[in-house]
Amino acid sequence: MPRQRRTRDYLEAENAFLKNRRFADGVASVAVAIVKWTGRGVVAYFSFRSVEVLAGKATSANIMVQMIQKLNIGESGDHSLWLIVLPALVAVGFAVYGLRERKLRKDTTARIHGRTARLEKLVDTNRTSSTLTPRGETSEEDKV
C-alpha cells in the first residue's frame, strides 16, 4: 500500500503539536525534579531537627538500656524478644526470596536466549547482537 504524501498544513500542525508536547515534557520534568528535591530537603531538615534536640546529651546508651528494660528480655515466658527477632527473620526471608527470583530470571533468560536470537535473525538478517551475556548480564569488557 503506497504511503500518502502529507500536506503542508498537516505537517505544520504536527510540528506545532510536537513543539508543545516537548515544552510540556520539559515543564513536567522540572516539576518532578522540584518535588523530588523538595522532599529530600524536607526529610533532611527534619532529620537535622531531630538530631539537634538530642545534641550534647548522652542518649545512645540510655536509649538502649531503656529499650532493653521495656522489652524485659531474658525473663522466662516473655515473648518480647520476638519483637526484635521476627522482623530480622522476615527481612532475611525476603532477601533469600529476592536472590532466588533473580537466579530464576537469569536461568529463564539463558534458556530462551538461543530461540530469541534465532527468531530475531529471521526478522532482520542484518541485526547485530547486544553485548549482553546469554543470562542477560553486562559483559565484562563493558563494565566500567
N, C-alpha and C positions, 0 to 999 in steps of 0.2 A: 504494500500500500504506500503510495508516494506521500511524502510529507508536505503539508500545505505551507505555503510561504506566509509568514506573519506580516500583517500590515504595520506601517509606521506608527499609527495611533496605538495599536496593541502593544508594540514594543516600548513606546514611551510610557504607557500606563504601567506596564510590567516593571520598567526601570524605576518609576516613581514609587511603586509598591515596595520594591526591593530596598530602595533608599530609606523609606520609612521603617521598614522592618529592621534594617541594620541599626537605625537610630534607636528603635525600641529595644533591641537586643543590648545595645550599649548602655542604655538607661537601666535596664534590668540587671545587668552585671554590676553596675555601680551600686545599685540598691542592695544587691546580695552582699557585696563587699562591705557596705556600711553596716548592715545588720550583723554580719559575722564579726567584724572587728569591734563593734559596739558591745556585742555580747561578751566577747573576750575581755574587753576593758571593764565591764561591769563585774565579771567574775574576779578579775584581778583586783579591782578596787575593794570588793567585799572580803576577799581573802586577806588583803593587806589590813583592812579594818579589824578583822577577827584576830589576827596575829598581834596587832597594835595593842589591843586590850590586854593581852597576856604578857606584853613586853616587860622585862625586868622582874618577873616573878618566877620562882622555882616551881613550875607547874608540871613538868613532864613526869617526874617521879610521883608526885601527889596524885595525878590523874590515874596512873597505872595502879597505884595502891588502892585508891577508892574504887576503881573498876573491879579489881580482884575481890575486894571486900563485899561489894554489892552482888557479885556473882556467886559468892560463897563457894569457891572452887575447893574441892578436897573433902567436903562433908559427905558422909555416906548418904545415899539416896537422893543426892542433889543432881539434877539434870541440867544445871545451868552451863556446864562445860560444853553442852551441845550447841549453845548459842555462839560459841567460837568455832567449834569443830565442824558443825554442819555446813555453814557457808563455804568453808575451805574445801570440804568434800564435794560440794556442788560445783565449785569452780574447777577443781581437778577433773571432775566428770565431764564438764563441758569442754575443757581443754583436750581431753582424750577423744571425745566425740569429734571435735574440730579437726584433730590430726588424722583420725580415721577417714573423715569425709574428704579431706584433701587428698589422701592416698587413693581413695576410691575414684575421685575425679581424675587424677593423673593416670590411673590404670585404665579407666574408660577412654580417656583421650588417646593413650598409646594403642589401645585395642582397635579403635576406629580410624586411626591415623592413615593407614595404608589405603583403606577404601575411600576415604575423603580425598586424598591426594589423587587417586586414580580417577574419581568422578570429576574433580576439578580439571584434570588434564583432558578429559573427554569434552568438556565445555569449551576450554581455551587451551589449545596446544602450546601457545607461547607463554603460558602462565609460569612464573617463577615461584619457587618455594620461599616461604618465610624462613627466617633463620632460627625458628623455634625448634626445640628437640621434639621427637615423637611424643613425649609426655607433656608437651606444652610449656616447657620451661625455657628460659632465655639461655642461649648458647654461651659457652664460657668466653669466647672472644668478643661477645657483645656486652658483657658485663663491665661496668666502669670500676 
